Amino acid sequence: MPDLPDHLSHSQALMWLRCQRQWAFRYLMGLKVPPAGAVVVGSAAHGAIEYLNKIKGAERKAPPKDEVLDVYDAKFEEEAPDAIWDEEAPAEAKDRGYRSLGLYYDTAAELVQPAGPEAVEEKLIVPLPEVDAYLHSIVDARTEQGEILDYKTTSKRVSEAPRDATLQLWLYEHIYSLKGIPIHGRKLWYLVCTKKPEVYSMDIDAAPIREAERWLRTLAQIRASMVAAVEAGRFLPAPPGQYWCSPKWCGYWDLCQKEEW
């Protein structure tokens, strides 16, 4: 049995809660499956916004729009050949992301001033309580006004922040407080990648300290359950009837059916 990774991330924990076997394939065995086309669009847009924010953090002004879009284009072309595109042509998906990113540049980029280049894709590392591991997080951006930002790409507008995204921002705020860095706001930025693109932000209420601390303890418990499962060599499947436990939604489906657990 391969060794357990020495750190835990928010995405790891969510995958573990969704399906322990999926987590074992991805994080223990290191097996990666081809991403969906929408993931490539999101990854390319995220990379372009990271570039934009790093330049703004260093120079206090945005790079030219064409330069940002070129970063998107290059990252998309790099990742697109390995993706699964279903019924949509890659060129159509690329254009949707291109237009939403352009709209973000035109209408929202000027509203964001990172605290510096080091405050973009900022790594936060903190020990997990009572287990021999640490939590590894990467924050999309922290502004000079003390806001923490997370960027999302979607195919439709959402009216309420997902619970996992809220918990993630609360946890970031808690870790910053442990480091003595004050946080004055939390914001989700959404790029809606449709034929008629939309860009909007959603403010997240301040974190109740007990909620963030409780989630940190929960992450430590998740880590402990990972250790026990690895030692036993047993990993539970997703609960029966969950939509993600199917050939359509799980790239490990065929392998999972063949593997003896």
Secondary structure as UniProt FT lines:
FT   STRAND          7..8
FT   HELIX           10..18
FT   HELIX           20..23
FT   HELIX           24..28
FT   HELIX           37..59
FT   HELIX           65..79
FT   HELIX           80..82
FT   TURN            86..87
FT   HELIX           90..107
FT   HELIX           109..111
FT   HELIX           117..119
FT   STRAND          120..127
FT   TURN            129..130
FT   STRAND          134..143
FT   TURN            144..145
FT   STRAND          147..154
FT   HELIX           163..178
FT   TURN            179..180
FT   STRAND          185..192
FT   STRAND          198..203
FT   HELIX           209..232
FT   TURN            240..241
FT   TURN            243..244
FT   TURN            247..249
FT   TURN            251..252
FT   HELIX           253..258
//
